[in-house]
Amino acid sequence: MKIAIIGYPDSVKKILKTLEPQYSHIRFLPYEIKQLRDSVENLKDLKGRVDGVFSTGIGVHSEIVSKLGLNVPMVYSNREAGSILKALWEVRENYPNINNLKVGFDIVEKDVLLDTLDEFGITLDRVDVQEYEEDKTELDFLDEHIKNLSKGEVHCILTAFGYVYDYFKSKKKPVYRLQSTKNEISNQMKALLKDIKINENFKNRIGIKIVKIIKKHKKDELENDRAAFKANLNDIFLKYSKNIHGNYQELSEDEYIFFTTQKILETKENEVNFLKLVNEIYMLGAKVAVGIGYAENIQGATINARKALNISLVNDKGEIFLFSDNKIRGPLYKKTRFDYSTKISENFEKEAKKIGITPKYLSKIRALHETFGKKEFTSKELSEILEITERSVNRIIKPIITSGYAEIIEYEVCTSAGRPRRVVRFNF
């Protein structure tokens, strides 16, 4: 088993020191980063190489989730009562009269902090807490701390960020590190191993792939040519079925079904082999539309694969989609991929009605926010990602703007002739 430990160097070292003696059978892969955003993009090679990820904090964890799209269990070091008490113990060594102290915290939840202080009878003159916010960077936290120190609103800083800690240390300012305790690290590791086990069982489900050949027959094409094409196709499929340790059947003249497991279909090796298959079929003068489905049994996986195939066939682009667990994923292996839920609750329907949009498109737009990490899109971007016309995009957007859940923030100037495109910001 391989688990990546990702985060600021001192935290990575502490997690390794805590876990390696306890889990000698696990290979831990340390990835040290000095600052978020610039570094996380360099970790894309982790996909398919690790069984789980242990991040040193919620900031690193959120960056990995939004930027890397890793489909493995993940946990992060949390800052609970133990972390707070340990840091305050160090503070007390330099400030014996802690009751008169004004302290600036970050990342810890304010309720957890106040409960801890109350539980252990610790009184501080003032606490300033910067809780985690998704859009807030380390520099934003740092700026706030600097401002509070300069105004005398706090006397010292307790930070979970290694970058913030090193900055204040270099300036000889009073700063203390909020580090997870050994017990907190061990508890998170147990949670990660439990999730990995569940994930392994989950991936042993049936995996079905339906491939539809899209080939335009020429009027003057000879029967021998068709037979040769079919023979080449069967050779390609036979080789691929061996690679996935499964088998395949011909459903109709232009449709084939492959049987294997979810675990095998999600490997990097399968991705390479299947893209090679797609290219080989293209070289024969055809393209494919593909639907993939996972479920506990063959019937359920086949139904899911058929749903995914129907989506792939909509625009006749020869794309690959996956459907399982009430989620559509795709088009796979393309930059415009995004995953959205098809499960609609009663509350979700009410929210969609209030916004002025169908539940289906509310789910899709929410998924765009998560996948691309932004809420501003041009009509052209939405058209390409949602695979509908710009006219349809504008028709969908209009009632959302009217209801106040979206706004036009600027117009994008087009280089070619034509009307400028609107940049729309969604407010949900």
Legacy VTK file of the C-alpha trace (Angstrom):
# vtk DataFile Version 3.0
C-alpha trace
ASCII
DATASET POLYDATA
POINTS 428 float
0.000 0.000 0.000
1.202 3.496 -0.868
0.066 6.666 0.899
1.176 10.176 -0.076
1.952 12.651 2.717
1.609 16.161 1.294
2.223 19.548 2.857
4.665 21.889 4.534
8.033 20.212 5.316
7.876 20.293 9.131
4.357 18.849 9.172
5.237 16.155 6.629
8.215 15.123 8.775
6.073 14.944 11.915
3.432 12.775 10.235
6.111 10.430 8.887
7.816 10.225 12.287
4.474 9.378 13.902
3.194 6.836 11.373
6.215 4.982 9.963
6.977 3.051 13.186
3.301 2.017 13.462
2.819 0.941 9.837
6.012 -0.675 8.557
4.050 -2.498 5.820
2.923 0.789 4.235
5.103 2.820 1.906
4.742 6.517 2.676
5.575 8.935 -0.148
6.475 12.415 1.178
5.699 15.456 -0.986
6.875 18.710 0.562
5.434 22.017 -0.642
6.404 25.475 0.591
3.343 27.380 -0.589
-0.074 26.442 -1.952
-1.328 26.976 -5.504
2.145 27.136 -7.062
3.117 23.645 -5.944
0.013 21.445 -6.001
-0.162 21.402 -9.819
3.163 19.532 -9.820
1.585 16.550 -8.065
-0.498 15.334 -11.005
1.702 12.238 -11.331
0.089 10.934 -8.118
-2.965 9.783 -10.066
-3.016 6.008 -10.149
0.132 5.717 -8.000
-1.241 5.922 -4.460
-4.025 4.286 -2.451
-4.638 7.321 -0.264
-3.528 10.861 0.582
-2.756 12.356 3.997
-2.523 16.162 3.772
-0.955 18.299 6.484
-3.935 20.632 6.680
-7.288 21.624 5.232
-5.717 24.189 2.876
-3.513 21.580 1.183
-6.402 19.115 1.168
-8.754 21.587 -0.562
-6.161 22.432 -3.205
-5.631 18.737 -3.981
-9.371 18.093 -4.233
-9.988 21.062 -6.565
-6.843 20.829 -8.717
-5.886 17.150 -9.014
-9.137 15.208 -9.160
-7.644 12.194 -7.380
-10.130 9.370 -6.992
-8.668 7.971 -3.757
-9.546 8.371 -0.063
-8.066 11.516 1.519
-7.753 12.929 5.021
-5.978 15.930 6.506
-4.412 16.825 9.848
-6.992 18.688 11.885
-6.267 21.159 14.670
-8.294 20.059 17.671
-7.983 20.569 21.441
-4.596 18.842 21.642
-3.051 21.139 19.034
-4.413 24.238 20.757
-3.239 23.209 24.240
0.220 22.250 23.003
0.695 25.644 21.323
-0.647 27.574 24.337
1.776 25.665 26.593
4.636 27.103 24.536
3.046 30.554 24.697
2.898 30.347 28.505
6.675 29.864 28.657
7.137 33.349 27.163
4.030 34.994 28.626
3.555 33.822 32.243
0.535 36.118 32.708
-1.465 34.626 29.829
-4.747 36.130 31.101
-3.764 39.541 29.695
-2.784 38.154 26.297
-4.469 38.934 22.984
-3.921 35.993 20.589
-4.500 35.613 16.859
-5.394 32.109 15.633
-5.983 30.666 12.185
-7.568 27.524 10.717
-8.965 26.246 14.039
-12.746 26.381 14.333
-13.820 29.119 16.701
-16.271 26.852 18.547
-13.563 24.224 19.099
-11.170 26.908 20.391
-13.667 28.466 22.795
-14.814 25.065 24.085
-11.189 24.049 24.702
-10.387 27.253 26.585
-13.538 26.857 28.672
-12.972 23.147 29.361
-9.455 23.701 30.671
-10.157 26.973 32.468
-7.887 29.066 30.259
-8.679 32.775 30.079
-7.299 35.064 27.372
-7.883 38.812 27.143
-8.904 38.530 23.479
-8.933 35.946 20.682
-9.034 36.690 16.975
-9.826 33.622 14.857
-9.394 33.379 11.094
-11.351 30.253 10.185
-10.745 28.417 6.935
-12.367 29.879 3.816
-12.128 28.196 0.443
-11.155 31.325 -1.502
-8.659 32.568 1.082
-4.926 32.026 0.400
-2.036 31.787 2.853
-1.123 35.362 1.902
-4.616 36.518 2.871
-4.229 34.915 6.312
-0.745 36.430 6.614
-1.960 39.939 5.693
-4.709 39.764 8.310
-2.231 38.665 10.990
0.197 41.468 10.035
-2.606 44.030 10.216
-3.761 42.809 13.635
-0.210 42.797 15.027
0.539 46.297 13.730
-2.669 47.676 15.283
-1.951 46.013 18.605
-5.130 43.959 18.368
-3.102 40.801 19.070
0.182 40.229 20.908
1.148 36.948 19.211
0.086 34.559 16.446
-0.781 30.859 16.604
-0.800 29.579 13.019
-1.350 26.255 11.263
0.504 27.514 8.162
4.207 26.737 7.896
4.577 29.599 5.411
3.028 32.124 7.844
5.076 30.732 10.743
8.377 31.037 8.830
7.536 34.604 7.748
6.978 35.861 11.309
9.991 33.925 12.590
12.187 35.645 10.001
10.834 39.004 11.203
11.420 37.999 14.855
7.730 38.407 15.628
5.984 36.351 18.349
4.574 33.340 16.486
3.792 29.751 17.471
3.004 26.701 15.348
-0.337 24.944 15.576
0.708 21.371 14.858
-1.484 18.291 15.030
-0.598 16.053 17.963
0.560 12.458 17.534
-2.809 11.252 18.753
-4.699 13.422 16.238
-2.436 12.163 13.424
-2.936 8.524 14.451
-6.709 8.929 14.578
-6.788 10.438 11.092
-4.617 7.588 9.801
-7.084 5.032 11.165
-9.901 6.879 9.393
-7.897 6.888 6.148
-7.194 3.141 6.311
-10.873 2.458 6.927
-11.807 4.553 3.883
-9.173 2.783 1.758
-10.637 -0.595 2.701
-14.150 0.577 1.821
-12.823 1.999 -1.454
-11.155 -1.306 -2.356
-14.388 -3.217 -1.790
-16.215 -0.558 -3.784
-13.838 -0.915 -6.735
-14.348 -4.678 -6.911
-17.789 -3.993 -8.383
-18.682 -5.026 -11.927
-17.380 -2.712 -14.662
-19.151 -2.698 -18.044
-18.002 -0.823 -21.128
-20.226 -0.572 -24.216
-18.451 0.517 -27.393
-20.453 1.680 -30.399
-18.655 1.917 -33.735
-19.520 5.019 -35.743
-18.489 4.323 -39.330
-19.880 5.811 -42.496
-20.067 3.084 -45.120
-19.258 4.205 -48.621
-21.743 3.221 -51.313
-19.035 1.542 -53.350
-17.506 -0.269 -50.372
-17.006 -3.945 -51.157
-18.230 -6.750 -48.957
-14.617 -7.884 -48.609
-13.685 -4.465 -47.224
-16.396 -4.701 -44.604
-15.294 -8.195 -43.651
-11.674 -7.023 -43.343
-12.751 -4.111 -41.151
-14.729 -6.498 -38.920
-11.791 -8.889 -38.647
-9.405 -6.068 -37.672
-11.929 -4.827 -35.152
-12.206 -8.237 -33.516
-8.407 -8.506 -33.281
-8.260 -5.119 -31.523
-11.081 -6.043 -29.130
-9.639 -9.473 -28.320
-6.311 -7.927 -27.388
-7.991 -5.294 -25.229
-10.217 -7.822 -23.438
-7.082 -9.743 -22.428
-5.537 -6.527 -21.095
-8.535 -5.948 -18.829
-8.698 -9.632 -17.778
-12.264 -9.805 -19.038
-14.198 -10.763 -22.142
-16.393 -9.132 -24.743
-19.487 -9.895 -26.779
-20.990 -8.458 -29.939
-24.382 -6.927 -29.132
-25.162 -5.899 -32.710
-23.305 -5.181 -35.931
-21.815 -1.996 -34.492
-22.037 -2.470 -30.697
-19.748 -4.412 -28.373
-19.813 -4.971 -24.631
-16.802 -5.610 -22.364
-17.022 -7.264 -18.930
-14.463 -6.656 -16.161
-14.248 -4.836 -12.782
-14.337 -1.182 -11.783
-10.881 -1.537 -10.230
-9.309 -2.622 -13.515
-11.080 0.023 -15.598
-9.781 2.783 -13.302
-6.090 1.882 -13.620
-3.642 4.044 -15.553
-2.690 0.989 -17.615
-6.286 0.560 -18.783
-6.486 4.249 -19.715
-3.400 3.915 -21.922
-4.611 0.678 -23.504
-8.085 1.987 -24.218
-6.888 5.241 -25.779
-4.637 3.086 -27.952
-7.713 1.050 -28.959
-9.617 4.227 -29.866
-6.696 5.397 -32.013
-6.408 2.031 -33.789
-10.106 2.112 -34.674
-9.717 5.676 -35.917
-6.894 4.485 -38.188
-9.357 1.962 -39.657
-11.596 4.877 -40.678
-14.071 4.859 -37.798
-14.625 6.420 -34.389
-16.320 5.197 -31.247
-18.871 6.355 -28.722
-18.394 4.745 -25.322
-20.504 4.262 -22.218
-19.075 2.887 -18.973
-21.106 1.711 -15.980
-20.355 0.334 -12.512
-22.689 -1.571 -10.200
-22.885 -4.525 -7.829
-24.120 -6.832 -10.592
-23.902 -7.190 -14.372
-27.474 -6.048 -14.993
-27.060 -2.815 -13.023
-23.654 -2.050 -14.565
-25.026 -2.668 -18.068
-27.968 -0.309 -17.473
-25.555 2.365 -16.240
-23.225 1.847 -19.206
-26.184 2.194 -21.591
-27.186 5.498 -19.951
-23.626 6.776 -20.359
-23.529 5.656 -24.004
-26.754 7.525 -24.786
-25.131 10.734 -23.502
-22.035 10.043 -25.588
-24.156 9.670 -28.732
-26.022 12.986 -28.328
-23.565 15.144 -30.293
-21.994 12.409 -32.422
-18.487 13.413 -31.284
-17.234 9.963 -30.391
-16.856 10.711 -26.678
-16.552 8.577 -23.536
-18.911 8.932 -20.559
-19.287 7.065 -17.288
-22.400 6.626 -15.166
-22.478 5.201 -11.632
-23.757 6.097 -8.171
-26.173 8.665 -9.650
-23.329 10.624 -11.241
-22.455 11.395 -14.854
-18.738 11.731 -15.500
-17.333 12.948 -18.776
-16.373 13.410 -21.445
-13.456 11.396 -20.045
-9.878 12.272 -21.040
-10.920 15.777 -22.158
-10.369 19.221 -20.628
-14.102 19.919 -20.671
-14.850 16.952 -18.377
-17.018 17.618 -15.354
-18.998 15.328 -13.061
-22.545 16.070 -11.971
-25.213 14.347 -9.925
-28.472 13.079 -11.404
-30.039 12.503 -7.987
-32.513 15.280 -7.308
-33.981 15.808 -3.834
-37.176 17.736 -3.060
-35.148 20.587 -1.534
-32.940 20.682 -4.625
-36.029 21.022 -6.839
-37.296 23.902 -4.689
-33.913 25.648 -4.913
-33.822 25.224 -8.697
-37.304 26.684 -9.002
-36.321 29.688 -6.859
-33.233 30.322 -8.998
-35.185 29.945 -12.233
-33.440 26.887 -13.660
-34.182 23.185 -14.097
-32.719 20.833 -11.444
-30.624 19.200 -14.166
-28.867 22.440 -15.106
-28.541 23.549 -11.484
-26.655 20.312 -10.819
-24.470 20.872 -13.895
-23.633 24.505 -13.067
-22.788 23.596 -9.471
-20.488 20.887 -10.832
-18.790 23.463 -13.098
-17.995 25.621 -10.047
-16.311 22.673 -8.322
-14.516 21.301 -11.396
-13.103 24.551 -12.768
-12.764 26.404 -9.454
-14.558 29.539 -10.621
-18.022 31.066 -10.956
-17.447 33.285 -14.018
-17.954 31.889 -17.530
-18.485 33.294 -21.001
-21.433 32.042 -23.004
-18.952 30.344 -25.342
-17.321 28.459 -22.449
-20.694 27.282 -21.191
-21.703 26.275 -24.692
-18.591 24.137 -25.166
-18.682 22.516 -21.720
-22.432 21.850 -21.625
-22.393 20.903 -25.330
-25.329 23.117 -26.256
-25.594 26.173 -28.507
-24.810 29.683 -27.254
-28.429 30.554 -27.971
-29.498 27.792 -25.565
-26.978 29.022 -22.990
-28.403 32.533 -23.124
-31.935 31.147 -22.781
-30.888 29.248 -19.624
-29.016 32.221 -18.144
-31.743 34.830 -18.674
-34.139 33.725 -15.857
-31.186 33.192 -13.485
-30.112 36.808 -13.997
-33.713 37.991 -13.609
-34.013 36.185 -10.249
-30.754 37.787 -9.043
-28.705 34.575 -8.864
-26.368 35.604 -11.709
-25.053 38.870 -13.113
-23.203 40.181 -16.129
-19.822 41.423 -14.927
-18.219 42.335 -18.260
-18.208 41.679 -21.977
-15.439 39.668 -23.609
-14.243 41.353 -26.793
-14.147 38.948 -29.735
-11.250 39.143 -32.167
-13.464 38.184 -35.101
-16.580 39.902 -36.307
-19.704 39.383 -34.272
-21.301 40.389 -31.003
-19.127 40.479 -27.857
-19.721 37.624 -25.422
-21.010 38.213 -21.923
-19.089 37.075 -18.868
-21.602 35.729 -16.387
-20.988 35.360 -12.651
-23.218 32.881 -10.822
-24.123 33.820 -7.253
-24.982 30.391 -5.885
LINES 1 429
428 0 1 2 3 4 5 6 7 8 9 10 11 12 13 14 15 16 17 18 19 20 21 22 23 24 25 26 27 28 29 30 31 32 33 34 35 36 37 38 39 40 41 42 43 44 45 46 47 48 49 50 51 52 53 54 55 56 57 58 59 60 61 62 63 64 65 66 67 68 69 70 71 72 73 74 75 76 77 78 79 80 81 82 83 84 85 86 87 88 89 90 91 92 93 94 95 96 97 98 99 100 101 102 103 104 105 106 107 108 109 110 111 112 113 114 115 116 117 118 119 120 121 122 123 124 125 126 127 128 129 130 131 132 133 134 135 136 137 138 139 140 141 142 143 144 145 146 147 148 149 150 151 152 153 154 155 156 157 158 159 160 161 162 163 164 165 166 167 168 169 170 171 172 173 174 175 176 177 178 179 180 181 182 183 184 185 186 187 188 189 190 191 192 193 194 195 196 197 198 199 200 201 202 203 204 205 206 207 208 209 210 211 212 213 214 215 216 217 218 219 220 221 222 223 224 225 226 227 228 229 230 231 232 233 234 235 236 237 238 239 240 241 242 243 244 245 246 247 248 249 250 251 252 253 254 255 256 257 258 259 260 261 262 263 264 265 266 267 268 269 270 271 272 273 274 275 276 277 278 279 280 281 282 283 284 285 286 287 288 289 290 291 292 293 294 295 296 297 298 299 300 301 302 303 304 305 306 307 308 309 310 311 312 313 314 315 316 317 318 319 320 321 322 323 324 325 326 327 328 329 330 331 332 333 334 335 336 337 338 339 340 341 342 343 344 345 346 347 348 349 350 351 352 353 354 355 356 357 358 359 360 361 362 363 364 365 366 367 368 369 370 371 372 373 374 375 376 377 378 379 380 381 382 383 384 385 386 387 388 389 390 391 392 393 394 395 396 397 398 399 400 401 402 403 404 405 406 407 408 409 410 411 412 413 414 415 416 417 418 419 420 421 422 423 424 425 426 427
